[in-house]
Amino acid sequence: MTPGARVAAAIEILDQVGAGTPVEQALTRWARGSRYAGSKDRAAVRDHVYDTMRQWRSAAALGGGESGRARMIGRLRAAGADLDALFSGQGHAPAPLTDAEAARCAAAETRGAALDMPDWLLEQFDASLGADAERTALALRDRAPVSVRVNLARGSVEDAAHALAEDGVTTSPNPRAATARTVLEGARRLRVSGAYNSGLVELQDAASQAAMAQITGQGRALDYCAGGGGKALALAAQGWNVTAHDAEPARMRDLPARAARGGHDIRIAPTPELAELPRFDVVLCDAPCSGSGTWRRAPQAKWDLTPDRLTELTVLQAHILDTAMGYVLDGGALYYATCSALAQENAAQVNAVTARHPGWRCDADWHWSVDASGDGFYLARLLRE
C-alpha cells in the first residue's frame, strides 16, 4: 500500500468509529477485508487511527469537520505532513483537498478541544490534578511507551537486555522500576523474541511495575481483580505465594500459560473457593476504573466515558474494597490500585473505606504521573490493625 492508500484506509475506519463501532472491531473488519495489506501496512493504518483518536477534538478543529477525512486532515496538518502528497487521488489515495480544506488552518477554539479532553472530564482533571492537569491532558495525546518487566526468576536485567538486543529489540533502563526496560526499537518483534517466549521478560508498564515493587515482604498474596494477571506474575516473581481471582474468570484464561512460561505457580481461585481459603497476608485490589492514566493506549475510552459510568465505577470500587477486606489477615495489608488520574477513584475511595471500617488505616499512598516513562497509576496501602 502507498502512504496515501494507508491514509484512505484509516479514514474509512475512523468513519466507522465515529458512527459507534468499537475501534478494534473496525480495525479487525478492515484487516479481514484487506488481505492485500501486509503487516507493515496494517501497523501503519493502526497508528493513523489511534493517533487520530488521541487527538479527536483538536483534529476535528484543524480539519474543519467531524468526518474521518476531516479529522485525518487535521491530525496530519498538526504533524506537519505533506497533505498534497497524501491526498493525491492516485493509487487509492484520498481525493485531493478542496480549496476550503486546503485553506483551513484554524486551531482549536476551546480549552477542551486544545487539550483533547471532553469538557466535563477536563473539570475533573482540574479538580484532581491542579496545576498538573493540562500537562497530563497533553501527555495523553501522545503514544505511550512500551515497557517490559524483567523476570528475575529467569535471569538478570543485563541478561534480558542482551537477549532482546540479539532479537532486534533495543531497550534502555526505565527510571520507575529496577526491573523495567523501555523498548526503543523493535517493539513489534517482542512477542516472537526468545526473551519473551522463555519467560525472561513480560510486557508490563513501568508504573505497574513500580507499584508492585512497593509490596514488599513474603507470604501469601491474593490478586483479587487479577484480569490478565500481569500483577500476579510480578508478585510471584518477587517471591510471593500468589492466588489469583477475578469476577470474570475468562479474563484470566491466559494466566496459566503465562505463569508456566515465567516459572511461577499461581493458584486460580473462583469466587466460591475464596471463602474456603485461609485469609491472606496481602490482598491486592487493582479495581476496575476509568483507565484515565492509560488513555494513550485506549483513547476511545476517554471519549466513551460518561458521568454516569464514572459514578457506576466508583460504586463498584467501594463494593470491591468492602468485600476484599474480609480476605486480609489481622495485621495484614490491603493494597488498592487504579490506573486512574481522578481523585474520586483514588484518595477519595481510600478515605471513604477507612471511614466505613474502623480498625483500618491508610499508612502510605503513591502516585505516578502520565509521562514519557509510563502510565498514570495510583496505589494505597491499608493496614488492618
C-alpha atoms as one frame of an Amber mdcrd trajectory, in Angstrom:
protein
   0.000   0.000   0.000   1.124   3.533  -0.730   1.211   6.097   2.099  -1.893
   7.690   0.620  -3.738   4.364   0.485  -2.947   3.826   4.156  -4.467   7.216
   4.946  -7.580   6.326   2.931  -7.961   3.072   4.867  -7.622   4.908   8.174
 -10.296   7.410   7.088 -12.679   4.540   6.366 -12.056   3.056   9.817 -12.415
   6.410  11.570 -15.799   6.922   9.928 -16.928   3.591  11.376 -15.628   4.580
  14.815 -17.417   7.909  14.547 -20.635   6.003  13.812 -20.254   3.997  17.027
 -18.201   0.926  16.059 -15.554  -0.049  18.652 -12.150   0.760  17.224 -10.714
  -2.752  17.496 -13.769  -4.190  15.778 -13.426  -1.666  12.947  -9.713  -2.427
  12.563 -10.327  -6.179  12.512 -13.123  -5.825   9.959 -10.860  -3.779   7.693
  -7.942  -6.200   8.024 -10.117  -9.206   7.149 -11.394  -7.472   4.051  -7.939
  -6.257   3.005  -5.857  -9.394   2.563  -3.520  -7.472   0.273  -2.322  -5.381
   3.226   0.968  -6.562   4.691   1.980  -6.397   8.332   3.653  -3.003   7.879
   0.531  -1.681   6.168  -1.704  -2.895   8.993   0.611  -1.370  11.573   0.705
   1.968   9.740  -3.085   2.097   9.406  -3.491   1.243  13.100  -1.075   4.027
  14.027  -3.020   6.532  11.896  -6.279   5.528  13.561  -5.003   5.591  17.133
  -3.008   8.798  16.689  -6.136  10.499  15.387  -8.316   9.161  18.193  -5.917
  10.516  20.792  -6.381  13.945  19.193 -10.057  13.524  18.307 -11.238  17.062
  19.127  -8.214  19.072  18.036  -8.014  17.093  14.784 -11.635  17.956  14.026
 -10.930  21.636  14.696  -7.842  21.677  12.462  -9.568  19.645   9.763 -12.790
  21.621   9.737 -15.239  18.797  10.461 -16.044  15.585  12.303 -15.751  13.078
   9.460 -12.875  10.636   9.305 -11.430  12.614   6.397 -11.598  15.945   8.226
 -10.056  14.517  11.371  -7.275  12.834   9.412  -6.526  16.100   7.604  -6.429
  17.928  10.925  -4.159  15.431  12.634  -1.755  15.209   9.684  -1.760  19.002
   9.406  -0.771  19.261  13.077   2.045  16.781  12.427   3.367  18.855   9.536
   2.721  16.146   6.920   2.667  16.862   3.175  -1.096  16.813   2.647  -0.897
  17.259  -1.132   1.249  14.129  -1.441  -1.039  12.025   0.779  -4.308  13.352
  -0.664  -3.408  12.979  -4.328  -6.321  10.868  -5.556  -3.839   8.441  -7.112
  -3.029   4.851  -6.178  -6.049   4.525  -3.869  -5.094   7.720  -2.036  -7.901
  10.041  -0.860  -9.156  12.721  -3.231  -7.160  15.968  -3.327  -8.026  18.619
  -0.772 -10.743  21.054  -1.760  -9.986  24.744  -1.676 -11.831  25.005   1.637
  -9.898  22.098   3.142  -6.581  23.493   1.947  -7.358  26.939   3.352  -8.450
  25.628   6.740  -5.862  26.419   9.415  -7.914  27.323  12.486  -6.706  25.946
  15.795  -8.955  24.511  18.485 -11.161  27.282  19.820 -11.898  25.873  23.264
  -9.622  24.656  26.045 -11.176  21.198  25.967 -10.572  20.888  22.234  -6.999
  22.162  22.535  -6.278  19.607  25.256  -8.288  16.832  23.554 -10.484  16.255
  26.560 -14.278  16.196  26.977 -15.233  19.406  28.782 -16.782  17.627  31.765
 -13.673  15.477  32.182 -11.366  18.454  31.992 -13.178  19.820  35.026 -12.459
  16.515  36.806  -8.793  16.679  35.799  -8.513  20.240  37.104 -10.041  19.229
  40.429  -7.881  16.112  40.752  -4.526  17.272  39.404  -4.487  21.032  39.849
  -1.517  22.599  38.098  -0.605  19.243  36.518  -3.966  18.838  34.762  -3.018
  20.434  31.446   0.351  18.689  31.241  -1.369  15.339  31.862  -4.072  16.004
  29.280  -1.439  16.915  26.692   0.623  13.820  27.552  -2.432  11.671  26.822
  -2.395  12.974  23.228   0.878  11.147  22.510   1.774   7.484  22.142   2.556
   5.519  25.283   5.973   3.948  25.790   6.347   0.170  25.555   7.936  -1.362
  28.641   8.895  -4.860  29.662   9.403  -6.343  33.114  12.469  -8.494  33.585
  11.556 -11.709  35.393  14.420 -12.030  37.863  13.427 -15.649  38.462  14.670
 -16.332  34.917  17.720 -14.065  34.713  19.213 -10.651  35.359  18.296  -7.324
  33.824  21.550  -7.460  31.875  20.684 -10.939  30.587  17.320  -9.666  29.382
  18.709  -6.584  27.673  21.299  -8.687  25.839  18.797 -11.364  24.796  16.340
  -8.779  23.500  19.058  -6.993  21.549  20.004 -10.249  19.842  16.428 -10.426
  18.522  16.420  -6.835  17.326  14.644  -5.301  20.336  16.593  -2.342  21.704
  15.818  -1.255  25.269  17.005   1.214  27.889  16.611   1.379  31.685  13.325
   2.848  32.871  13.633   5.056  35.987  10.397   3.859  37.553  11.483   0.341
  38.495  14.690  -1.676  38.625  13.045  -4.438  36.571  11.672  -2.084  33.893
  13.147  -1.631  30.419  11.717   0.799  27.878  11.625  -0.506  24.325  13.286
   1.931  21.939  13.182  -0.134  18.740  11.660  -3.423  17.650   8.517  -3.414
  19.799   6.633  -5.480  17.220   9.277  -8.220  17.493   8.821  -8.615  21.239
   6.308 -11.455  21.196   8.467 -13.587  18.905  11.688 -12.904  20.791  13.500
 -15.593  22.728  13.484 -13.454  25.876   9.683 -13.223  25.818   8.982 -16.841
  24.926  11.394 -18.125  27.559   9.701 -16.069  30.268  12.682 -13.800  30.840
  10.552 -10.716  30.105   6.860  -9.847  30.250   5.054  -6.856  28.808   4.118
  -4.575  31.703   4.014  -0.815  32.052   6.708   0.647  34.261   4.207   2.330
  36.598   2.554  -1.008  37.288   5.985  -2.495  37.977   6.835   0.365  40.336
   3.583  -0.188  42.208   4.195  -3.913  42.665   7.707  -3.150  43.940   6.077
  -1.348  46.892   4.509  -4.642  48.030   7.476  -5.937  49.966   7.911  -8.999
  52.138   6.969 -12.633  51.761   3.874 -14.724  52.379   0.512 -15.418  50.812
  -0.920 -12.822  48.427  -4.308 -12.593  46.736  -4.663 -10.668  43.485  -8.391
 -10.068  43.865  -9.035  -8.353  40.486  -6.395 -10.210  38.516  -7.588  -9.595
  34.948  -4.864 -10.775  32.585  -2.600 -11.481  35.543   0.323  -9.123  34.959
   0.484  -8.009  38.588   0.031 -11.555  39.889   3.040 -12.560  37.791   5.078
  -9.651  39.143   4.243 -10.582  42.733   5.145 -14.216  42.087   8.490 -13.102
  40.638   9.095 -11.193  43.883   8.637 -14.397  45.888   5.007 -14.185  46.965
   2.802 -17.290  47.058   0.076 -15.911  44.783  -3.588 -16.743  44.359  -5.410
 -15.021  41.501  -9.122 -14.267  41.325 -11.370 -12.283  39.030 -15.130 -11.785
  38.993 -14.987 -12.708  35.310 -12.701 -15.783  35.158 -12.425 -15.590  31.368
 -10.137 -12.592  31.816  -7.579 -14.935  33.400  -7.638 -17.545  30.642  -4.061
 -16.795  29.551  -2.640 -16.605  33.068  -1.751 -20.320  33.496   0.309 -20.290
  30.296   1.976 -17.008  31.228   2.783 -18.329  34.705   4.251 -21.527  33.287
   6.386 -19.527  30.858   7.730 -17.449  33.738   8.303 -20.417  36.036   5.619
 -19.436  38.549   2.993 -21.494  40.361  -0.110 -19.310  40.659  -3.355 -20.700
  42.024  -6.564 -19.698  40.232  -9.437 -19.337  42.700 -13.060 -18.833  41.589
 -15.306 -16.813  43.882 -16.907 -19.774  45.758 -13.466 -21.159  46.580 -12.132
 -17.950  48.111 -14.320 -18.233  51.207 -12.816 -21.678  51.901  -9.200 -20.467
  51.793  -7.235 -19.090  54.750  -7.001 -15.321  54.816  -4.024 -13.639  53.160
  -1.072 -11.573  54.320  -1.631  -9.237  51.387  -4.656  -8.607  49.176  -4.245
  -6.520  46.029  -7.292  -4.818  44.516  -6.460  -3.380  41.108 -10.034  -2.221
  40.732 -11.953  -1.531  37.512 -11.670   2.184  36.829 -11.900   4.874  34.182
  -8.407   3.947  32.974  -7.681   7.660  32.632  -3.986   7.099  33.280  -3.817
   4.737  30.288  -5.875   6.596  27.689  -2.842   6.841  25.409  -3.263   3.087
  24.904  -7.070   3.052  24.754  -8.125   6.525  23.556 -11.687   5.512  22.734
 -12.278   5.011  26.468 -11.729   8.737  27.030 -14.457   9.698  24.599 -16.851
   6.932  25.685 -16.720   7.678  29.431 -19.778   9.458  30.821 -20.514  10.964
  34.253 -22.986   8.146  34.932 -20.423   5.492  34.055 -17.844   7.124  36.314
 -20.362   7.038  39.155 -21.017   3.345  38.464 -17.292   2.656  38.634 -16.873
   4.405  41.983 -19.768   2.403  43.431 -18.159  -0.811  42.167 -14.765   0.185
  43.587 -16.289   0.772  47.016 -18.005  -2.625  46.922 -14.761  -4.361  45.912
 -12.864  -2.721  48.767 -15.537  -3.642  51.321 -15.504  -7.256  50.144 -11.741
  -7.657  49.793 -11.113  -6.536  53.360 -12.632  -9.793  54.540  -9.781 -11.761
  52.953  -6.982  -9.964  54.845  -5.348 -11.483  57.927  -5.277  -9.491  61.151
  -2.128  -7.419  60.846  -2.161  -7.833  57.077  -2.387  -5.252  54.316  -4.816
  -4.377  51.564  -3.336  -2.616  48.539  -5.790  -0.601  46.472  -4.685   0.300
  42.946  -6.116   2.007  39.893  -4.721   3.242  36.593  -6.774   6.411  37.054
  -5.718  10.028  37.407  -9.033  11.021  39.031  -9.176  11.730  42.759 -12.672
  10.283  43.220 -11.344   6.886  42.133  -8.201   7.125  44.255  -7.738   9.007
  47.521 -11.465   9.647  47.919 -12.144   5.904  47.834  -9.440   5.226  50.414
 -10.733   7.948  52.737 -14.272   6.634  52.424 -13.459   2.980  53.056 -11.345
   3.688  56.138 -14.200   5.834  57.472 -16.616   2.936  56.917 -14.351   0.353
  58.578 -12.877   1.251  61.981  -9.644  -0.615  62.607  -8.286   0.111  59.154
  -5.934   2.945  58.260  -4.032   4.096  55.189  -0.368   4.466  56.067   1.011
   5.231  52.575  -0.022   6.024  49.034   1.854   6.549  45.804   1.058   8.432
  42.589   2.715   8.016  39.202   2.006  10.628  36.528   1.428  10.122  32.821
   4.783  10.862  31.224   7.475   9.505  28.934   8.334   6.746  31.422   4.898
   5.223  31.806   1.209   5.442  32.573  -0.633   7.183  35.349  -1.126   4.911
  38.360  -2.244   5.053  41.996  -1.529   2.698  44.891  -2.543   2.914  48.543
  -1.663   0.604  51.451  -4.361  -0.013  54.029  -3.371  -1.803  57.226  -5.646
  -3.997  59.302  -4.852  -3.374  62.926
